Amino acid sequence: MKITGFELFLVPPRWLFLKVTTDEGITGWGEPIVEGRAETTAAAVRELFEYLEGADPLRIEHHWQTLAKAGFYRGGPVLSSALAGIDQALWDIKGKALGVPIHELLGGPVRDKVRIYGWLRGDSTAELVDSAQAQIGVGLTAVKMNPWGLVSGLDTRQRIKEIVGRAEAVREVIGDERDFATDFHGRFTTAMTRRVLPLLEPLHPMFVEEPVLPEYSSHLASIVAGTSIPIATGERLFSRTDFDPVLRSGIAVAQPDLSHAGGISECRRIAAAAETHDVLVAPHCPLGPIAFAASLQLDFAIPNFLIQEQSLGLGYHPDSEKLGYLADDSVFDSVDGFIPRLTGPGLGIEIDEQAVRRAAEQPHRWRNPVWYHPDGSLGSW
């Protein structure tokens, strides 16, 4: 079998899909994307495919090593994300060629279903409570919230009371039998994080995510030592070497993104590295159906999996209450907050290619918001 070509599709709301074709008629799909830098990532994919044209798609590890390491400049969000989408597509091809889901090629499933959590939407306490009730109503047993908005380096007592009050309201509505997590999104300084974490401890969050920006990961050990709340991070780390000092800091949950951190191949290795530090894995995935399917395939195969982020029902795509662009959305149906094991070959999904092509006729130009503090200085989104 040989790779004969590829196509890229820039589709709403902010995704980039990759289709890889072979001379035996088997196609693979991947999702290489840096949110807000889709065109840049697409250019990187095109450059990497200069090597892959005519290659055997089944030699996944050989291609991964070459694409990741043959260039003098390695890693970073763009190159690692381009590689991630290619890696997903090659695994999809191999699974289809052998007639098995990818998790079977990773040693077989270690679980029969994957627990998922949903995002809470809203900028007020009332909106967050309504969103939490809606997520419980569809059967979810865990939610995540990011209700802080713009936060100053050391915010006021009133602002901190508001932050904690919203978390208290969510805990009250979901009860003690369900979980909630909070995402600081790297918006807090180390000092602000240390001030807020003790106030959240009585609410027992499942974890607090990205308590500081990744460039301040050296502070994580002291943050971990100063709180009983499990600390999670990793969506902006792109390799085992990026994760190594973070895993050693004592975090509880690693959150690699399968569309950013080198795909299925590298995220499996990150999960194995995390296991040696007694760290659980909760893949980051606020993306499309291909990235989500890739995440699920990994989740079924790794022993230290915790919970899976997903964008089902977030209204990203107007034609579907789920993720859109699938011939059959039912593969992602959840039962009591769990998605049963995918059994189809490869990624376990069937892309509605005509829907993808129609959507790509009006490509998006999504950019992340740019926030400023009242004094005019740049804020962290």
C-alpha positions in Angstrom: 0.0 0.0 0.0 1.2 3.5 -0.8 0.1 7.0 0.1 -1.2 8.7 -3.1 -2.3 12.1 -1.8 -4.0 14.2 0.8 -6.5 17.0 1.1 -7.1 19.6 3.8 -10.5 21.1 4.7 -10.9 24.3 6.7 -14.3 23.8 8.2 -16.4 25.8 10.7 -16.4 26.5 13.5 -12.6 26.5 13.9 -11.4 23.1 12.7 -9.0 21.7 10.1 -9.6 18.2 8.7 -7.0 16.1 6.8 -7.9 13.2 4.4 -5.1 10.9 3.3 -5.6 8.6 0.3 -3.9 5.3 -0.7 -3.6 3.3 -3.9 -5.8 0.6 -2.3 -8.7 2.9 -1.8 -8.4 3.1 1.9 -8.6 6.6 3.3 -7.6 8.0 6.7 -8.8 11.1 8.5 -7.0 13.3 11.0 -7.5 16.7 12.7 -4.3 18.8 12.6 -5.1 22.2 14.1 -3.8 25.0 16.3 -6.9 27.0 17.2 -6.6 30.4 15.7 -3.6 29.3 13.5 -5.4 26.9 11.1 -3.8 28.3 7.9 -0.3 28.1 9.5 -0.9 24.5 10.5 -2.1 23.6 7.1 1.1 25.0 5.6 3.1 22.7 7.9 1.1 19.7 6.9 1.8 20.4 3.2 5.5 20.6 3.9 5.5 17.3 5.9 3.7 15.6 3.1 6.6 16.1 0.7 8.2 13.2 2.6 5.1 11.0 2.7 4.1 11.0 -0.9 4.4 7.4 -2.2 5.3 6.0 1.3 3.8 2.9 3.0 1.2 4.3 5.4 1.4 1.3 7.7 4.9 2.2 8.9 3.5 4.7 11.4 6.3 4.8 13.9 9.0 5.1 11.2 7.1 8.1 9.7 6.5 9.6 13.1 10.2 9.5 14.0 11.2 11.0 10.7 8.6 13.8 10.6 9.2 14.7 14.3 13.0 14.6 14.2 14.5 14.8 10.7 14.2 18.6 10.7 16.8 20.7 12.5 14.0 22.6 14.3 11.7 20.4 16.2 8.5 20.5 18.2 6.3 23.4 19.2 2.6 23.8 18.7 2.5 24.1 14.9 4.8 21.3 13.9 3.5 19.0 16.6 -0.1 19.6 15.7 0.6 19.1 12.0 2.3 15.8 12.9 -0.6 14.9 15.2 -3.2 15.1 12.4 -1.1 13.0 10.1 -0.5 10.4 12.8 -4.2 10.1 13.4 -4.9 9.6 9.7 -2.2 6.9 9.4 -3.6 5.0 12.5 -7.1 5.3 10.9 -5.7 3.7 7.7 -4.0 0.9 9.5 -7.1 0.1 11.5 -9.2 0.0 8.4 -6.7 -2.1 6.5 -6.7 -4.7 9.3 -10.4 -4.3 10.1 -10.0 -3.4 13.8 -10.4 -0.3 15.9 -7.2 1.5 16.8 -7.4 0.5 20.5 -7.0 -3.1 19.4 -3.7 -2.2 17.8 -2.6 -0.5 21.1 -2.8 -3.8 23.0 -6.6 -4.1 23.2 -9.1 -2.3 25.4 -8.7 -2.1 29.2 -12.2 -0.7 29.7 -15.6 -1.0 28.1 -16.7 2.6 28.4 -15.2 6.0 28.8 -16.5 8.6 31.2 -17.0 12.1 29.7 -17.5 15.6 31.1 -19.3 18.6 29.7 -18.5 22.3 29.8 -20.7 24.8 31.6 -21.6 27.8 29.6 -22.5 31.3 31.0 -21.0 34.4 32.5 -23.2 34.6 35.5 -24.0 32.4 38.4 -27.6 31.8 37.2 -26.4 30.9 33.7 -23.8 28.4 35.1 -26.5 26.8 37.4 -28.8 26.4 34.4 -26.0 24.9 32.3 -25.1 22.5 35.1 -28.7 21.4 35.4 -28.9 20.9 31.6 -25.7 18.7 31.6 -27.0 16.6 34.5 -30.3 16.3 32.6 -28.5 14.6 29.7 -26.9 12.1 32.1 -23.5 13.5 32.6 -21.8 12.9 36.0 -19.1 15.5 35.7 -18.8 19.1 34.4 -16.1 21.7 34.1 -16.4 25.4 34.5 -14.4 28.5 33.6 -16.5 31.3 34.8 -13.7 33.8 35.7 -13.4 35.9 32.6 -10.6 38.4 32.8 -8.6 38.3 36.0 -6.0 40.7 37.2 -2.6 39.7 38.6 -3.9 40.0 42.1 -7.6 40.7 42.0 -9.9 42.1 44.6 -11.6 40.4 47.5 -14.9 40.9 45.8 -13.7 39.3 42.6 -12.4 36.3 44.6 -15.7 36.0 46.5 -17.5 35.9 43.1 -15.2 33.2 41.7 -15.7 31.0 44.8 -19.4 31.8 44.9 -20.0 30.5 41.4 -18.1 27.3 42.2 -20.2 26.9 45.4 -23.4 27.3 43.3 -22.4 24.6 40.9 -21.4 22.2 43.7 -24.8 22.8 45.2 -26.8 22.0 42.1 -24.8 18.9 41.1 -24.6 17.4 44.6 -21.9 15.4 46.1 -22.5 12.3 43.9 -21.2 14.1 40.8 -17.9 15.9 40.0 -17.0 19.4 38.9 -13.6 20.7 37.7 -12.4 24.2 37.3 -10.2 25.6 34.6 -8.0 28.6 35.5 -6.9 28.6 31.8 -3.5 30.1 32.7 -5.3 33.4 33.5 -4.1 33.4 37.2 -0.7 34.5 38.3 1.0 32.1 40.8 0.1 34.4 43.6 -3.5 34.6 42.6 -3.7 30.8 42.3 -2.3 30.4 45.8 -4.9 32.8 47.1 -7.9 31.1 45.5 -7.1 27.4 45.8 -7.5 27.2 49.6 -11.0 28.8 49.3 -12.0 26.1 46.7 -10.8 23.1 48.8 -14.0 22.7 50.8 -15.9 22.2 47.5 -13.6 19.2 46.5 -13.1 19.9 42.8 -12.1 16.9 40.8 -9.2 19.0 39.6 -8.1 22.5 38.9 -6.7 22.9 35.4 -3.8 25.1 34.2 -3.4 27.0 37.5 -0.5 28.9 35.8 0.7 29.4 32.3 2.9 26.7 30.9 5.9 29.0 30.9 5.6 29.0 34.7 5.5 25.3 35.1 8.5 25.5 37.4 6.0 26.9 40.0 3.8 23.8 39.9 5.7 21.8 42.6 5.1 24.6 45.1 1.4 25.0 44.0 0.9 21.2 44.4 2.5 21.2 47.8 0.2 24.0 49.0 -3.2 22.5 48.2 -5.2 19.3 48.6 -6.9 19.9 45.2 -5.6 17.7 42.4 -3.7 19.8 39.8 -4.2 19.2 36.1 -2.3 20.6 33.1 -0.9 19.8 29.7 -3.0 21.1 26.9 -0.1 23.4 25.9 2.6 20.8 26.2 3.6 19.0 23.0 5.9 16.1 23.8 7.2 13.6 26.4 10.1 16.0 27.1 7.7 18.9 27.7 5.7 16.8 30.1 8.7 15.3 32.0 9.4 18.2 34.5 5.6 18.7 34.9 5.1 15.0 35.8 7.9 15.3 38.3 6.2 18.3 40.0 3.5 16.2 41.5 0.5 17.0 39.3 -2.4 14.6 39.6 -3.7 14.8 36.0 -1.9 15.1 32.6 -4.0 16.6 29.8 -2.2 16.1 26.4 -4.2 17.0 23.4 -4.2 14.4 20.6 -4.4 17.1 17.9 -1.5 19.0 19.4 0.9 16.6 21.2 2.0 14.4 18.3 -1.2 12.4 17.9 -2.0 9.0 19.1 1.6 7.8 19.0 3.1 10.4 21.2 0.1 10.7 23.6 0.3 7.0 24.2 3.9 7.5 25.3 3.0 10.5 27.4 0.3 8.4 29.1 2.9 5.7 29.8 5.3 8.3 31.3 2.5 9.7 33.4 1.8 6.2 34.8 5.3 6.0 36.1 4.6 9.1 38.2 1.2 7.9 39.4 -0.5 10.5 37.3 -3.9 10.1 35.6 -4.7 11.1 32.1 -7.6 13.3 30.9 -7.0 14.2 27.3 -7.8 17.8 26.3 -10.3 17.9 23.4 -12.5 21.0 22.7 -12.3 20.1 19.0 -14.0 18.2 16.3 -15.2 14.6 15.8 -11.9 13.3 14.5 -9.8 14.5 17.4 -12.5 13.2 19.8 -12.5 9.8 18.2 -8.7 9.7 18.4 -8.9 10.6 22.1 -11.4 7.8 22.7 -9.3 5.2 21.0 -6.4 6.1 23.4 -8.8 6.2 26.4 -9.9 2.6 25.8 -6.2 1.4 25.7 -4.5 3.2 28.6 -4.8 2.0 32.3 -4.4 5.4 33.9 -7.3 7.2 32.1 -9.5 9.5 34.3 -12.1 11.3 32.2 -12.5 12.7 28.6 -13.3 16.3 27.6 -15.7 16.7 24.7 -17.6 19.3 22.8 -20.9 17.4 22.3 -23.9 19.7 22.3 -21.9 22.9 22.5 -23.6 24.3 19.4 -20.3 24.5 17.4 -22.1 23.2 14.3 -25.6 24.5 13.4 -26.7 21.3 11.6 -26.0 18.9 14.5 -26.6 18.7 18.2 -23.4 16.8 18.4 -20.1 17.4 16.5 -21.3 17.4 13.0 -19.6 16.1 9.8 -20.3 12.4 10.7 -22.4 10.0 8.7 -23.6 8.5 12.0 -23.4 10.5 15.2 -24.7 7.7 17.3 -21.2 6.3 17.8 -20.8 9.1 20.4 -24.1 8.4 22.2 -23.5 8.4 25.9 -25.2 6.3 28.6 -25.2 7.7 32.1 -22.2 9.9 31.3 -20.2 7.1 29.6 -19.5 6.4 25.9 -19.4 2.7 25.1 -16.4 1.2 23.4 -16.1 2.1 19.7 -16.0 -1.1 17.6 -15.7 0.2 14.0 -12.3 -0.1 12.2 -9.7 2.7 12.5 -11.0 5.7 14.4 -14.4 4.1 14.6 -16.2 6.9 12.8 -17.4 7.5 9.3 -16.9 11.0 8.0 -19.7 12.6 5.9 -17.3 13.8 3.2 -19.9 15.7 1.2 -20.8 17.6 4.3 -17.1 18.4 4.9 -16.7 19.5 1.3 -19.7 21.8 1.5 -18.6 23.4 4.7 -15.1 23.9 3.4 -16.5 26.1 0.6 -16.9 28.7 3.3 -13.7 28.3 5.3 -13.5 29.9 8.8 -11.0 32.4 10.0 -11.4 31.9 13.7 -9.1 33.8 16.0 -9.1 33.6 19.7 -10.3 36.7 21.6 -7.9 39.4 22.6 -8.6 40.8 26.0 -7.3 44.0 27.7 -7.4 45.1 31.3 -9.1 48.4 32.2 -5.7 50.1 32.1 -5.2 49.1 28.5 -2.7 46.4 29.1 -3.0 42.9 27.6 -5.0 40.3 29.5 -4.7 36.5 29.3 -7.5 34.8 27.5 
